[in-house]
Amino acid sequence: MLYSEIQKVDPEVYESLKNELQRQRNSLEMIASENFTSPAVMEAQGSIMTNKYAEGLPGKRYYGGCEFHDQVEQLAIDRAKALFKADHANVQPHSGSNANFAAYFSVLEAGDKILGPLLPHGGHLTHGSPVNFSGRLFKFSQYTLNQDTQRFEPDDILEIARREKPKLILTGYSAYPRKIEFEKWRAVADEVGAVLMADIAHIAGLIAAEQHPQPFPHCDIVTTTTHKTLRGPRGGIVMCTEKYAKQVDKTVFPGFQGGPLMHAIAGKAIALKEAQSAEFRKYAEQVVKNAHALADELMSNGFNLVTGGTDSHLMLVNLESKSITGKEAEVLLEQVGITANKNMVPDDKQSPFVTSGIRLGTPAITSRGMKADQMRQIGEFISRTMNYRNDEEQKRKIKNEVLEICKAFPLYPDF
């Protein structure tokens, strides 16, 4: 992991890699969709399996020489099925967006109607945004948080579903901090005869460690990324009931992908094994505890959290009362060594490039070993940074305090 060959072949790339390692070590990574993989996963990502084409499925390849690739992919498939109690899993999608593409086209035709969450209310671009393939190829009706409870209420969704008659109903979110009661969504889907799909990209690691309810057997088709809380390589997985298994496989290949990235699948297999461990369960439990502690600290400092808190690994902070935009807050926090992302909030008056909120998450800082005491410190750093946004001396002080925490919880010390 010292990148010695890269240093010899391409010093410019080496310099960027070295600097990125230092950036990750010396800042607090609080983007909810990011995490730190194990060294084993990173070794797989750079492994010998990057050299091979393996179009098809284990035992049914279109290229010779795939014996060991079959073994690795089957391990990933079996581990995904076991962790998520799925009848079937396809581990080949290159990303979460690809996984969602595969899921839609496994059960729908272009032009069919989908009921999904609106982007400023916690949805993702692939949940029907007009600038994305999902919004361009399917007819989306979209639901929002209940104004009174700030939650997704099944009765509200059912009312829309009865009116719109979608062929697929989508649950699972990019910026919604509450638990999903999948059985209630199943009842809504059954009422209107719709397929029920869950996008669990953000909460997959919590589900694997039993810190969030399982989507199966309530859902028909489930997609996830393998990074985020699952702490694996960047990539996607599609899982489904046996009814849709053949169609899922056909949609992934030859439907829209060619050769799978076997080095990435090796990384997925390792991450899925790691997610079965007692250590991972403790990690996921701590992710949720840390999120609660950080949310409490922020609210005690006058921050407005959408839904009033969190049940998961993330929180969405509405900054309107602080008279600062999400874009400004993102830049400001980065100046003191805290990495976050601007994010739209419900009924946001700002554009997606500016936003009125930020999204914060605890997966990556928990991977470094931080606990509730550090969360309270970090919440105080965030508050002070906002309060002293124009005070360069205060910001330098906060940055030094951030660096002290980072040094106390070293990242990849053996690299």
N, C-alpha and C positions, 0 to 999 in steps of 0.2 A: 504493500500500500504506500510505499515511498515514491512511486511513480518514476523509478529510475530509468526505465526504458523510454518513457515519454520525455523525460528530461534530455536524453541523448538525441531523440529523433525530432522533437518539436519543442524547443525551449519556451516558445510563446504560449502554447497550450499548457505546458507545465507550470508556468508562472501563474496562469489563471487558476489552475487547480490548487496550487499551493495557497494562493490568496483566498480562495473560497473556503478551504479548510480552516484558515485562520478566522474568516468571517463567522463561520458556524461556531467555532470554539468560543469566540469572544463576544457573542451577542445572544440574546434570549429569543429563541425561535418560537413565536406565538401564533403563527398562522395555523389555523385549525386543521387544515388539510395537509400539513407537512409533518414529517417525523424523521427520525434517524434509524436507518436499518442497522442490523447487526453486521459485523465484519464478514460473517459467513455469507450473508445475502449479497454483499458487495463483491466478494470473491466470485460467486456464481455469475454475477452480471458481467464480469470480465473473464469468464471461463472459456474453455475450448469449445463449448457448445455454440458459441457465436459463429463458428465456421460452417454450420450445416443447415441445408434445407431439409424440412421435414413436413412437407404439405400432406394433409390428411390427418388421420387420427391414429393413436397407438394400435399397431397391428394392421393398419390399413393405410399405408403411406404410398405416395406416388414417387418416392425416391428410395434407392437402396441405401444401406448403411445406417439405418435408423434404430437398430436394436436398443442402444443405450438411451437414446432419446425417448423411445417408447417407455422404458422403465421410469425415467424421470417424470415424464408427463403423466403417467398413470399414478405415480405417487401423489402428484399435485391434485389430480382429479379425486382420488380416494380421500385425501385429507380434507379437501374442500367439502365434499359430501358429508364427511363425518362431523366436521365443525359446525356446519349449518343445517344439518339434518335434511339434506336435499336428495331427491331421487337421482338427479343427474347434474353434472357440472361440465362446462367447457372452459378451459383455462387459457385459451389462446388469444382472446381480445387484447390488443396492444394498449388499451386505455379504458377508462370508465366510459368515455363518450362512445367508443367503439362497442363496448358491452351494451350500452343503451340502444345503439343503432341495431345491433343484432337482436336484442329483445323485442323491439318494436316490429321488425320485419319477420320475426318468427311467428307472430300471432296476428299481424295486421297486413293490410295492403295500403299502399300510398293513397292518401286522401281520406283514410278512416279517421274517426273522431276519438280523441283522447282527452280525458279530464285529468289535469295536473296542476301543480302549485305555481302561482305567479312568482316571477323572479324576485321582486322586492319583498315577498312574504316567505322567503326561504327556499325557493326553487333554484334549479340549476339551468344553465343555458340549454341543455339537452331536454329540458322539461317543457319545451314549447316556445322558446324565444324566437321571434321572427327573424333574427339574424343567424339562426342556427338551422342545421338540416332538419331538426325536429319540427320547428315551426314552419318550415318551407314545404315539407313533404306530408305533414299530417295536419288535420284540423283540430286545434286545441281549444278546449274550453278550460278556463283556469279558476281555481278557487283561492280564497284568501283567509287570513286569520280572522277569527271572530273579533269584532271591535271591542266587545265587552270583556271577554276572557283572554284575548290575545293567544288563543289556542286554535288548532284546527278541530272543529267540532263536527262529528259524524253526521249530526242532523242537518247541518248546513250543507255538507257535501252531498248528502242524499237528496236534498231539495234540488241542487244543481244537476245531479245525475239523472233524476227523473225527468227534468226538463230537457237536458241535452242528449240523453241516451248514448253515452260513449261506448265504444267497443272495448276500451281499456281504461282502467282507473289507476293512476300512479300515486304512490305514497313514497316517502323517503326524501330527504332534503339536504341542502347545502348549508343552510344557516338557520336551522330550527333547533332549539336546545332541549326540547321536551321528548319524553319517551313516546313511541308510536305503539298504540294498541291495535295490532294487526287484525285481531279477531273482529273489531268493530268495522274496520275497512272491508273485511270479507263480507260482512252482513250487507254493507252498502253495495258492493259489487254484485252479490247474489240478487239483490232486489231489482237491479236493472239488467242482469244477464251479462255483465262485463267481466273481462279478464282482469285479475288483480296483479299488479306489478309493484315491486318495492325496489327502490334504488338505495341500498344500504352503504354506499361508498364511505360515508363519514363514520358510521357506527359499527362497521363490520368487526373491528377488534373488540368492541364492547360486547357485541353479540356472542362472539367466539368465547369470551371469558364470562358469559352469563351475567353481564352487567346491564343488559338490555334484552327485552323479549325477542324470541326467534321469529323470523317472518314465516317459516314453514311450520305447520302445514297450511297456514292460512292463505299464503300467496301462491299464484300459479307460476310466476317467473320472477327471479330476483337477480339484480346486478350489483356488482361492487367493484371498487378499485382494490388494489392490494397494498397500497401505501397507507397513508393516513393512520387511523388508529390500529390497523392490522400490522403496521410496521414492516411491510415487505417492500419489494421493488415496485417501481411505477408500472402499472399494468391493470388489466381488468379480468373479471370472471363473470360468466352467465350461468345461473343455476335455475332449475325448473323441475316441475313434476314430470313424471314419465310421459305424460300425454304429449308434451312439447319437445321431448328430447331430440328426436331425429330432425325436427325442423330447426331447432337451435343450432345443431351441428352443421347442417347444410347452409344456414344463413351466415355463419362465421366463415366457413370455407366450403364451397367456392364463392359464397354469396358476396363477400366484400373484402376478405383478406386472402392473401396468398400464404407464403410460408410463415409459420409461427416463429416467434423469437425464442428459440429454445434456451438461450442463456437466461432470458427473463423468466421463462417457465421454471428453470432450475431454481432461480431465486424465489419464485412463488412457492415451490415445493418446500424449500427450507423455511420460509416465513410461516407457512401453514403448520409445519411441524413445531416450530417455536411457539406458535399460538396455542398448542395443546398442552403446554407446560404449566406447572404450578407457578413458576416465576412470572410467566405472562399474565396469569390470572391476578397475581398481586399487583403487577404493573397496571392492568386495566382498572382494578379497584382504586388504585391511587390516582389515576387520571381523573376519575369522577370525583373523588374526594378533593383533589386539587382544584378542579373546576368550581366546586361548591365554595371552597375557601376564597378563591379569587373573586368569584361573583359577589360574595358577601362583603369583601373588602371594598370592591368598587362601589357597591350600592351604599355602603357606609360613608363613602367619600362623595356622595351626591350624583353618581352616574345612574342613568336610566337604562336598565336592561330590558330588552324586548322579552315579553312573557314574565318579567319580574324575577328571572333567575335561570337556572339550568338543571337538567337531569342528566346531562351527558358530558362531553368533553369540551363543549364550546359555549360561547355566549356572544350575543349580538348587542352592541352598545349603541344606543341612540344618543348622538352628541349634540342634538339641537339645543338642549338646555345649557350646554357649555359654550355655545356660540363659536363652534369650530366645525369645519367640514371633515368628512372622512379622509379626503385626500390630504388636507393639511395635517390631520392627526397622524396619518401614516408616515409622512415625511418627518414630522416632529419626533415621533417615537424612534424612528430609525436613527436620528441624530444622537440619541442617548443609548443606542444599542439594543433596542427592542423592535423586533420585526413583527409587524402585523399587516393586515390588509384592509383597505377601505371596503365598505360593503353597504349596499342599499338596505334601508329599513322600510317597514310597511308604510305605504303612502308617502314615500320619499319625494320631497320637492326638488331635490338635486338630480343631476344627470348621473348615469352609471359611471361616468369618468370622474365625478366629484363625490357624490353620495353624502348622506347625513350620518353615517355610522362606520364603526369598525367591528370586525369579527376577531375574537380572540379565542385561542384554544390551548389546552394543556398537554397534548400528547408528547410533543418533542421535549419540553422542559421536564416532563415526568420521566422520559427515557434517560435523562441525565441524572436522575436520582433525587430531584427536588420534591419537597413535600409541602404541607400546608403552611409552615412557617415562612418558607420562601415565597409562597403565593401571596401571603399578606404583605411581604416586602415589595413584591412586584406590583401589587395593586397600588401601594403607596407611591412607588416610582411613577406609575402611569398618572396618578392624580397630581403629583408634584410637577411632572412634565407639562401637563395641561395648564396648571395654575401659573407656572413660571415660563410660559412659552417664549417670552421675549427677553428672558434673563439668561444670557450666555454663561455667566458664572455658575448659576444654579444647574444649568444643563450639563456643564462639564462635571460638576459634582455628582450628579445622578449617573452620568456615564461611567464614572470611576466606581460607583457603588454597584452598578450592573456588572462591570468587569470583575469585581471581587467575588460576586456570586458565581459567575462563570468559571473562575479559577477554582472555586471550592467544589465545583461539580464538573470535572474535566470531561471533555468530549473526545473520544477515540485517543486516549493517552498513549497507546502503543504504536500509533501511526508514525 
